[in-house]
Amino acid sequence: MRLITIAFPLYLTVVIAFKQPSEMTNSISGILSLPSSWSLENFREAMRVTDFWNSLGNSLFITLVTVALSIVIHSMIGYAIGRNKAHSKGYNLVYLYIVSGMFVPFAILMMPLVKQTAQMGLNNRFGVILLYVVFYMPMNVLLYTGYLKNIPIALEEAACVDGASTWTTYWKIVFPIMRPMHATVAVLTALGTWNDVMTPLVIMSGGEQNTLPLAQLTFQTQFGTNYNLAFASYLLALLPILIFYLICQKQILNGVVNGAVK
């Protein structure tokens, strides 16, 4: 049943994307039938109308930088809290404060953020990246602190005896050991960043800064009745992150399980 719920929408998307408008009818058989000729014309037109390569470049830039910063910053925060919150009320309060951010809806923060980013000149891709790093901090810190419970502290104590500083111990020992969690954080952060529409919509000025989802939203308002062109555009936006997810889905499950609070 799960396979049907996934395969049928994908089949419908692919079939309609390759069809010509003249092949679309009001009957179910006309919609579900295969195209009489498989043409890439809809995809070429969709790429032209949505400025696909520019939008793809913006999405890749924002996603990759967000993922890199999230792994570095959130892992360090998670390490500092994970190794100290058990015997420090201060660290425990900081941990609870950060994690509580998961319960704050974006709608409450939206208007103040729009005003502040505009005043600070951050109504661009860099402002969106900064916001993403903050937005994903609660979940990522929760995962990292949970995963640290699986890493014996004896490894760090041995490094300390050998004269290694906390900074060296973290980067040479702890950070490499957390590689499975890095992969999980990277996948979850990438998926959320890539698919997000609201943040770039309200923060960025649009135009050449459009991400793929934002370009799809603009496209929908202009060509929503041209289903063949619309579905071709949706498929173009879907393929990169779909391929990425299919490759990395095991890392998501393994990392979340290992990072769960036991």
Secondary structure, DSSP 8 states (H G I E B T S, - for coil): -HHHHHHHHHHHHHHHHHS-GGG--SSHHHHHS--SS--SHHHHHHHHHTTHHHHHHHHHHHHHHHHHHHHHHHHHHHHHHHTTTTS-HHHHHHHHHHHGGGGS-HHHHHHHHHHHHHHTT--SHHHHHHHHHHHTHHHHHHHHHHHHTTS-THHHHHHHHTT--HHHHIIIIIHHHTHHHHHHHHHHHHHHHHH--HHHHHHS--GGG--HHHHHHHHHHHHTT-HHHHHHHHHHHHHHHHHHHHHHHHHHHHHHHHHS--
